[in-house]
Amino acid sequence: MAVRQVVVWPDERLRQETKPVAEIDDSVRALYRDLCDTMYDENGLGIAAIQIGEPVRMFLVEPKLAGRDPNDAPVCFINP
């Protein structure tokens, strides 16, 4: 979808309280794709939604870090 600007410390947005994801809908799926694109653009191994300015309880990690095949899609955690 889109590479988003990463919010970096000491930006106050990183201190926001995050909200639970109520339902998996198209907006959550779009956020997943944006997180993937942004994480890979930053050469990261993981990224949280709050790091792109979305205060919801969602983050991704590289599949290998989650014990999966490196060719799998990033693993998404919602409301951990």
C-alpha positions, -999 to +999 in steps of 0.1 A: +000+000+000+022+028+012+054+036+030+046+059+060+068+083+079+082+067+110+076+086+143+109+087+162+117+094+198+111+118+216+079+125+196+050+126+221+028+105+199+049+075+210+035+081+245-002+079+234-023+052+250-031+027+223-066+014+217-076-022+211-086-034+176-123-041+178-126-060+145-105-071+116-118-051+087-104-035+055-089-006+075-069-031+096-058-050+066-047-017+049-028-008+081-011-042+080+001-036+044+013-001+053+032-015+083+048-042+060+058-016+034+072+008+060+091-020+079+108-032+048+116+003+036+133+009+070+151-024+068+135-033+101+127-066+118+095-054+134+073-023+137+043-012+158+013+008+146+021+036+170+055+040+152+036+052+121+012+074+141-017+049+145-025+045+182-038+009+180-026-023+196-010-039+166+026-048+156+045-070+131+076-090+132+097-107+105+085-143+100+120-157+109+118-140+143+085-157+149+098-191+140+083-192+106+097-197+071+116-166+060+095-165+028+062-161+048+045-128+053+053-108+084+035-121+115+009-097+128+000-094+165-033-077+174-043-068+209-013-086+225 
